[in-house]
Amino acid sequence: MTCEVGLSRNVRAFHVMPGVPGPEGQLHDHDYRIEIVVDREQLDQRGMVCDLDVLEAALTGLTGRVDGRNLEVIRPPEAEAVTVEVFARWVHDTLAPTVRAAGGETLAVRVWENPVAFGGYRARLAS
C-alpha cells in the first residue's frame, strides 16, 4: 500500500530546440503545468504523507525561479535543450531535498507543455 499527495502549478517559460525548423527552433513560450506527486508506504504520526504547506511553498519558490524566463538558465551542460524531460528532472532534483525532509519517500514529476503532452521523472528519495 502506498499513500500519496500532490500539487500542480502553472508557469509560462521560454525555450528553443536547436536545429529544429519552424517555431520550435526559435525562442518560444509554453504554458507549462508542473505536477508533483509525493508518496510513502505509511502515513506519519500526523496522518500525512508530508505537509502540503511545505510542498506548496517549495513549488511556488521553484516556479518563481522560471516564470517568464528562458529555461536555458536551468539547462544542464550535457543537454542540448530543455525538453519537458529535462525540465521534469530539474524540478525533481530541485524539490527532492525539501520533499525528503518533509517525509516523502518517492517524488514523481510531470511537466505538461500542452493539455495532452508531458515529460516526467520519478525516483525514490534517499534517506
C-alpha atoms as an extended CHARMM CRD file, in Angstrom:
* protein
*
       127  EXT
         1         1  MET       CA              0.0000000000        0.0000000000        0.0000000000  PROA      1               0.0000000000
         2         2  THR       CA              1.1970000000        3.4830000000       -0.8420000000  PROA      2               0.0000000000
         3         3  CYS       CA             -0.2660000000        6.8210000000        0.2050000000  PROA      3               0.0000000000
         4         4  GLU       CA              0.2420000000        9.9410000000       -1.8780000000  PROA      4               0.0000000000
         5         5  VAL       CA             -0.3730000000       13.6820000000       -2.0700000000  PROA      5               0.0000000000
         6         6  GLY       CA              0.2560000000       16.0960000000       -4.8940000000  PROA      6               0.0000000000
         7         7  LEU       CA              0.1030000000       19.6120000000       -6.2320000000  PROA      7               0.0000000000
         8         8  SER       CA              0.3120000000       21.3740000000       -9.5490000000  PROA      8               0.0000000000
         9         9  ARG       CA              1.2190000000       24.8640000000      -10.6620000000  PROA      9               0.0000000000
        10        10  ASN       CA              1.1760000000       26.6600000000      -13.9770000000  PROA      10              0.0000000000
        11        11  VAL       CA              4.1350000000       28.6190000000      -15.2590000000  PROA      11              0.0000000000
        12        12  ARG       CA              4.9530000000       30.3130000000      -18.5590000000  PROA      12              0.0000000000
        13        13  ALA       CA              8.5310000000       29.9060000000      -19.6850000000  PROA      13              0.0000000000
        14        14  PHE       CA             10.5490000000       30.0390000000      -22.9000000000  PROA      14              0.0000000000
        15        15  HSD       CA             12.8180000000       27.5670000000      -24.6310000000  PROA      15              0.0000000000
        16        16  VAL       CA             14.2890000000       26.7090000000      -28.0060000000  PROA      16              0.0000000000
        17        17  MET       CA             15.0270000000       23.3990000000      -29.7160000000  PROA      17              0.0000000000
        18        18  PRO       CA             18.3420000000       23.9150000000      -31.5600000000  PROA      18              0.0000000000
        19        19  GLY       CA             18.4900000000       22.6370000000      -35.1080000000  PROA      19              0.0000000000
        20        20  VAL       CA             14.7210000000       22.2550000000      -35.4260000000  PROA      20              0.0000000000
        21        21  PRO       CA             12.9170000000       24.3100000000      -38.0780000000  PROA      21              0.0000000000
        22        22  GLY       CA              9.8830000000       26.4680000000      -37.5290000000  PROA      22              0.0000000000
        23        23  PRO       CA              8.6010000000       27.8520000000      -34.2870000000  PROA      23              0.0000000000
        24        24  GLU       CA             10.2200000000       25.1240000000      -32.1520000000  PROA      24              0.0000000000
        25        25  GLY       CA             13.6590000000       26.1230000000      -33.4640000000  PROA      25              0.0000000000
        26        26  GLN       CA             13.1600000000       29.7090000000      -32.2980000000  PROA      26              0.0000000000
        27        27  LEU       CA             12.7230000000       31.0290000000      -28.7860000000  PROA      27              0.0000000000
        28        28  HSD       CA              9.0510000000       30.4560000000      -27.9320000000  PROA      28              0.0000000000
        29        29  ASP       CA              6.9100000000       30.0780000000      -24.8530000000  PROA      29              0.0000000000
        30        30  HSD       CA              4.8100000000       27.3400000000      -23.3420000000  PROA      30              0.0000000000
        31        31  ASP       CA              2.2420000000       27.4970000000      -20.5960000000  PROA      31              0.0000000000
        32        32  TYR       CA              3.6310000000       24.5680000000      -18.6480000000  PROA      32              0.0000000000
        33        33  ARG       CA              1.7940000000       22.7530000000      -15.8900000000  PROA      33              0.0000000000
        34        34  ILE       CA              4.1030000000       21.2370000000      -13.3020000000  PROA      34              0.0000000000
        35        35  GLU       CA              2.5600000000       18.3640000000      -11.3760000000  PROA      35              0.0000000000
        36        36  ILE       CA              4.2380000000       16.7130000000       -8.3900000000  PROA      36              0.0000000000
        37        37  VAL       CA              3.1850000000       13.5900000000       -6.5110000000  PROA      37              0.0000000000
        38        38  VAL       CA              4.8370000000       12.5070000000       -3.2640000000  PROA      38              0.0000000000
        39        39  ASP       CA              4.2930000000        9.0850000000       -1.7470000000  PROA      39              0.0000000000
        40        40  ARG       CA              5.3150000000        6.9660000000        1.1920000000  PROA      40              0.0000000000
        41        41  GLU       CA              4.4750000000        3.4950000000        2.4510000000  PROA      41              0.0000000000
        42        42  GLN       CA              2.8980000000        4.5500000000        5.7620000000  PROA      42              0.0000000000
        43        43  LEU       CA              1.4180000000        7.8230000000        6.9250000000  PROA      43              0.0000000000
        44        44  ASP       CA              3.4190000000        9.7210000000        9.5300000000  PROA      44              0.0000000000
        45        45  GLN       CA              2.2840000000       10.2590000000       13.1250000000  PROA      45              0.0000000000
        46        46  ARG       CA              0.1120000000       13.2000000000       11.9940000000  PROA      46              0.0000000000
        47        47  GLY       CA             -1.6590000000       11.0200000000        9.4240000000  PROA      47              0.0000000000
        48        48  MET       CA              0.1590000000       12.6770000000        6.4860000000  PROA      48              0.0000000000
        49        49  VAL       CA              2.4020000000       11.6910000000        3.6120000000  PROA      49              0.0000000000
        50        50  CYS       CA              4.0370000000       15.0830000000        4.1030000000  PROA      50              0.0000000000
        51        51  ASP       CA              2.9090000000       18.6020000000        4.8560000000  PROA      51              0.0000000000
        52        52  LEU       CA              1.1890000000       20.1170000000        1.8000000000  PROA      52              0.0000000000
        53        53  ASP       CA              2.0390000000       23.6320000000        3.0110000000  PROA      53              0.0000000000
        54        54  VAL       CA              5.7470000000       22.7540000000        2.8270000000  PROA      54              0.0000000000
        55        55  LEU       CA              5.2900000000       21.2990000000       -0.6690000000  PROA      55              0.0000000000
        56        56  GLU       CA              3.3030000000       24.3070000000       -1.8110000000  PROA      56              0.0000000000
        57        57  ALA       CA              5.9550000000       26.7580000000       -0.6020000000  PROA      57              0.0000000000
        58        58  ALA       CA              8.7120000000       24.7790000000       -2.3280000000  PROA      58              0.0000000000
        59        59  LEU       CA              6.7840000000       24.5110000000       -5.6040000000  PROA      59              0.0000000000
        60        60  THR       CA              5.8680000000       28.2030000000       -5.5100000000  PROA      60              0.0000000000
        61        61  GLY       CA              9.5240000000       29.1100000000       -4.9810000000  PROA      61              0.0000000000
        62        62  LEU       CA             10.5710000000       26.8570000000       -7.8420000000  PROA      62              0.0000000000
        63        63  THR       CA              8.0350000000       28.2710000000      -10.3030000000  PROA      63              0.0000000000
        64        64  GLY       CA              9.0840000000       31.7870000000       -9.3040000000  PROA      64              0.0000000000
        65        65  ARG       CA             12.6120000000       30.9730000000      -10.5000000000  PROA      65              0.0000000000
        66        66  VAL       CA             11.4780000000       30.1730000000      -14.0620000000  PROA      66              0.0000000000
        67        67  ASP       CA              8.2370000000       32.1150000000      -14.6040000000  PROA      67              0.0000000000
        68        68  GLY       CA              8.6190000000       34.3550000000      -17.6490000000  PROA      68              0.0000000000
        69        69  ARG       CA             12.2280000000       33.2880000000      -18.1600000000  PROA      69              0.0000000000
        70        70  ASN       CA             14.2170000000       31.3890000000      -20.7240000000  PROA      70              0.0000000000
        71        71  LEU       CA             14.6730000000       27.8180000000      -19.4690000000  PROA      71              0.0000000000
        72        72  GLU       CA             18.2410000000       27.9710000000      -20.7190000000  PROA      72              0.0000000000
        73        73  VAL       CA             19.0660000000       29.0780000000      -17.1440000000  PROA      73              0.0000000000
        74        74  ILE       CA             18.3610000000       25.5120000000      -15.9220000000  PROA      74              0.0000000000
        75        75  ARG       CA             19.8080000000       23.5480000000      -18.8600000000  PROA      75              0.0000000000
        76        76  PRO       CA             22.4000000000       21.0350000000      -17.6950000000  PROA      76              0.0000000000
        77        77  PRO       CA             25.6620000000       21.1700000000      -19.6810000000  PROA      77              0.0000000000
        78        78  GLU       CA             25.1150000000       17.7040000000      -21.1710000000  PROA      78              0.0000000000
        79        79  ALA       CA             21.6460000000       18.5430000000      -22.5690000000  PROA      79              0.0000000000
        80        80  GLU       CA             21.2130000000       20.1060000000      -25.9830000000  PROA      80              0.0000000000
        81        81  ALA       CA             17.9750000000       21.7950000000      -24.9300000000  PROA      81              0.0000000000
        82        82  VAL       CA             15.4850000000       21.9840000000      -22.0890000000  PROA      82              0.0000000000
        83        83  THR       CA             12.9230000000       19.4130000000      -23.1660000000  PROA      83              0.0000000000
        84        84  VAL       CA              9.9710000000       18.5350000000      -20.9290000000  PROA      84              0.0000000000
        85        85  GLU       CA             12.0030000000       15.5180000000      -19.7590000000  PROA      85              0.0000000000
        86        86  VAL       CA             14.9640000000       17.7170000000      -18.7860000000  PROA      86              0.0000000000
        87        87  PHE       CA             12.6080000000       20.2130000000      -17.1310000000  PROA      87              0.0000000000
        88        88  ALA       CA             10.9330000000       17.4170000000      -15.1380000000  PROA      88              0.0000000000
        89        89  ARG       CA             14.3110000000       16.0950000000      -13.9270000000  PROA      89              0.0000000000
        90        90  TRP       CA             15.3300000000       19.6100000000      -12.8420000000  PROA      90              0.0000000000
        91        91  VAL       CA             12.0620000000       20.0510000000      -10.9220000000  PROA      91              0.0000000000
        92        92  HSD       CA             12.6080000000       16.6660000000       -9.2350000000  PROA      92              0.0000000000
        93        93  ASP       CA             16.2130000000       17.3610000000       -8.2910000000  PROA      93              0.0000000000
        94        94  THR       CA             15.3600000000       20.8560000000       -7.0320000000  PROA      94              0.0000000000
        95        95  LEU       CA             12.4510000000       19.7030000000       -4.8500000000  PROA      95              0.0000000000
        96        96  ALA       CA             13.9190000000       16.3820000000       -3.6600000000  PROA      96              0.0000000000
        97        97  PRO       CA             15.7360000000       17.7210000000       -0.5370000000  PROA      97              0.0000000000
        98        98  THR       CA             12.6070000000       19.5220000000        0.6970000000  PROA      98              0.0000000000
        99        99  VAL       CA             10.3340000000       16.5660000000       -0.0520000000  PROA      99              0.0000000000
       100       100  ARG       CA             12.7270000000       14.1500000000        1.6850000000  PROA      100             0.0000000000
       101       101  ALA       CA             12.9520000000       16.4050000000        4.7670000000  PROA      101             0.0000000000
       102       102  ALA       CA              9.1410000000       16.6170000000        4.8390000000  PROA      102             0.0000000000
       103       103  GLY       CA              8.8690000000       12.8020000000        4.9670000000  PROA      103             0.0000000000
       104       104  GLY       CA              8.3060000000       11.8830000000        1.3210000000  PROA      104             0.0000000000
       105       105  GLU       CA              9.8190000000        8.6250000000        0.1150000000  PROA      105             0.0000000000
       106       106  THR       CA              9.2240000000        8.9580000000       -3.6470000000  PROA      106             0.0000000000
       107       107  LEU       CA              8.7770000000       12.0470000000       -5.8060000000  PROA      107             0.0000000000
       108       108  ALA       CA              7.1740000000       11.9150000000       -9.2420000000  PROA      108             0.0000000000
       109       109  VAL       CA              7.1000000000       14.9540000000      -11.5160000000  PROA      109             0.0000000000
       110       110  ARG       CA              5.2280000000       15.5860000000      -14.7340000000  PROA      110             0.0000000000
       111       111  VAL       CA              5.7470000000       18.7070000000      -16.8020000000  PROA      111             0.0000000000
       112       112  TRP       CA              2.9310000000       19.2740000000      -19.2800000000  PROA      112             0.0000000000
       113       113  GLU       CA              3.7780000000       21.5020000000      -22.2560000000  PROA      113             0.0000000000
       114       114  ASN       CA              0.1950000000       21.3850000000      -23.5100000000  PROA      114             0.0000000000
       115       115  PRO       CA             -3.0350000000       19.6680000000      -22.4400000000  PROA      115             0.0000000000
       116       116  VAL       CA             -2.0430000000       16.2960000000      -23.9190000000  PROA      116             0.0000000000
       117       117  ALA       CA              1.7710000000       16.0750000000      -23.8440000000  PROA      117             0.0000000000
       118       118  PHE       CA              4.1280000000       15.7460000000      -20.8800000000  PROA      118             0.0000000000
       119       119  GLY       CA              7.5330000000       14.5670000000      -19.8080000000  PROA      119             0.0000000000
       120       120  GLY       CA              8.1670000000       13.0530000000      -16.4150000000  PROA      120             0.0000000000
       121       121  TYR       CA             10.7000000000       11.8650000000      -13.9000000000  PROA      121             0.0000000000
       122       122  ARG       CA             10.1550000000        9.6690000000      -10.8360000000  PROA      122             0.0000000000
       123       123  ALA       CA             12.6560000000        8.4160000000       -8.2620000000  PROA      123             0.0000000000
       124       124  ARG       CA             12.8420000000        7.1440000000       -4.7420000000  PROA      124             0.0000000000
       125       125  LEU       CA             14.4210000000        9.6440000000       -2.3790000000  PROA      125             0.0000000000
       126       126  ALA       CA             17.4810000000        8.5640000000       -0.4530000000  PROA      126             0.0000000000
       127       127  SER       CA             17.0410000000        8.7570000000        3.3100000000  PROA      127             0.0000000000
